[in-house]
């Protein structure tokens, strides 16, 4: 009861196969509703929250099946998303609810990456705005985008950026991207780059495969071949050829 009325919980598990686990929860009720059939909580604070993909979908797009409980604001520190072993960062979350119990807006932050994402659900497609000082791809590579900013939509099956811009390889990137998940993950989109250091691209970005497109490289160097000697009839390898 002191300094204000609270309900406290530990070791909370919700759903099949523990779809939601919460280490600790603190709920602040509207005191006059504690003894009524319709309970109102001004805020709920969560610590050690872990969500499965199905729980994420239900949290954003699920409907409130009871009128007995209303929550106005939910906050969580160190949210962990269980997404098939992907290296997703921990997030702090603030969710604002409507009077009908639906999600009005969600704000996600990560201080280490200076990440800020705002989600506004609407039907089965939510609006997303995201910015980050550093944004690492969650699978298959150590590739990191700097000063990322993008706008798009989120559905239960994909995150799509209609437009984004970022810095990488000492240059600038922009375009659109679509990240899909389920039994398999896929990332596709159109990418434009300007003024990048091409010597730094292949190693961190690609282990194998093929890259197709039109590009211009200025003020570069071709390794392991001296074109001057080759044109003079020498078959020797090594050296380098500068070009502009």
Secondary structure as GFF3:
##gff-version 3
##sequence-region A 1 244
A	DSSP	beta_strand	7	14	.	.	.	ID=ss1
A	DSSP	beta_strand	20	29	.	.	.	ID=ss2
A	DSSP	three_ten_helix	31	33	.	.	.	ID=ss3
A	DSSP	beta_strand	39	52	.	.	.	ID=ss4
A	DSSP	alpha_helix	53	61	.	.	.	ID=ss5
A	DSSP	beta_strand	69	71	.	.	.	ID=ss6
A	DSSP	beta_strand	73	82	.	.	.	ID=ss7
A	DSSP	beta_strand	91	97	.	.	.	ID=ss8
A	DSSP	beta_strand	103	110	.	.	.	ID=ss9
A	DSSP	beta_strand	115	120	.	.	.	ID=ss10
A	DSSP	beta_strand	126	136	.	.	.	ID=ss11
A	DSSP	beta_strand	144	154	.	.	.	ID=ss12
A	DSSP	beta_strand	158	168	.	.	.	ID=ss13
A	DSSP	beta_strand	171	180	.	.	.	ID=ss14
A	DSSP	beta_strand	186	194	.	.	.	ID=ss15
A	DSSP	three_ten_helix	198	200	.	.	.	ID=ss16
A	DSSP	alpha_helix	201	205	.	.	.	ID=ss17
A	DSSP	beta_strand	220	223	.	.	.	ID=ss18
A	DSSP	alpha_helix	227	231	.	.	.	ID=ss19
A	DSSP	beta_strand	240	243	.	.	.	ID=ss20
###
